[in-house]
Amino acid sequence: MTRACFLCHRPLGAGEGREFSLSPEAADLFRERGGDKGLEAARQELASSPLCSRCEALPPDERRKATRREVLRLLDEMTRDAIARIVAKN
């Protein structure tokens, strides 16, 4: 599996990328939507999706906006997956 930047989805080269960590605000969003299981799933996803040097170099405000957009995208994806699992059980 090729690792990709969490923000821009660009494939990362060997040794490239800094581990992405959740801000308290982002952790709260995951907890709100999925409880502790949602938070743990997010941490696992983010562990395999570090930041590339280009995104890490973004001005703080731009990086914060991009991070919020991607966190919300990931939350929506997790919600859709959970709904699909529930529907499949019925």
Legacy VTK file of the C-alpha trace (Angstrom):
# vtk DataFile Version 3.0
C-alpha trace
ASCII
DATASET POLYDATA
POINTS 90 float
0.000 0.000 0.000
1.397 3.377 -0.998
1.264 6.048 1.653
-0.204 9.395 0.666
-0.317 12.831 2.252
-3.411 13.285 4.404
-4.082 16.767 3.030
-3.231 16.654 -0.680
-3.331 12.867 -1.275
-0.026 13.032 -3.161
1.917 9.742 -2.903
4.848 9.947 -0.511
8.333 8.749 -1.344
10.390 6.528 0.926
11.230 8.345 4.139
9.048 11.324 3.234
6.328 12.648 5.475
5.827 13.627 9.072
3.298 11.788 11.212
-0.024 13.589 11.346
-1.337 14.201 14.844
-4.879 15.073 15.830
-5.548 18.441 17.387
-7.877 18.427 20.407
-10.588 19.975 18.178
-10.260 17.207 15.564
-10.231 14.505 18.243
-13.456 15.951 19.653
-15.078 15.807 16.185
-14.188 12.114 15.807
-15.349 11.336 19.352
-18.610 13.204 18.733
-19.378 11.192 15.598
-18.032 7.792 16.560
-17.195 7.685 20.245
-13.883 6.185 21.290
-14.083 3.657 18.426
-14.337 6.526 15.945
-11.385 8.258 17.518
-9.290 5.079 17.390
-10.242 4.450 13.748
-9.215 8.004 12.915
-5.874 7.568 14.653
-5.226 4.382 12.654
-6.128 6.124 9.395
-3.946 9.116 10.176
-1.001 6.940 11.202
-0.839 5.665 7.621
-1.414 9.140 6.134
1.334 11.556 7.161
1.857 15.079 5.879
4.126 15.696 2.910
6.778 18.401 3.124
4.762 20.641 0.787
1.648 20.575 3.005
3.728 20.849 6.151
5.166 24.082 4.728
1.740 25.669 4.158
0.981 28.797 6.176
-0.703 27.768 9.457
-4.118 29.167 8.495
-4.161 27.351 5.138
-2.994 24.098 6.735
-5.693 24.426 9.432
-8.411 24.919 6.768
-7.135 21.996 4.692
-6.943 19.804 7.784
-10.505 20.655 8.800
-11.747 19.861 5.277
-9.977 16.490 5.261
-11.067 15.591 8.806
-14.691 16.282 7.839
-14.241 14.206 4.659
-12.842 11.322 6.705
-15.705 11.601 9.209
-18.253 11.491 6.382
-16.513 8.442 4.903
-16.543 6.696 8.295
-20.246 7.514 8.722
-21.108 6.133 5.264
-19.139 2.945 6.028
-20.967 2.504 9.345
-24.353 2.976 7.669
-23.432 0.459 4.962
-22.463 -2.116 7.621
-25.780 -1.581 9.458
-27.800 -1.907 6.243
-25.886 -5.035 5.259
-26.775 -6.682 8.593
-30.502 -6.158 8.043
LINES 1 91
90 0 1 2 3 4 5 6 7 8 9 10 11 12 13 14 15 16 17 18 19 20 21 22 23 24 25 26 27 28 29 30 31 32 33 34 35 36 37 38 39 40 41 42 43 44 45 46 47 48 49 50 51 52 53 54 55 56 57 58 59 60 61 62 63 64 65 66 67 68 69 70 71 72 73 74 75 76 77 78 79 80 81 82 83 84 85 86 87 88 89
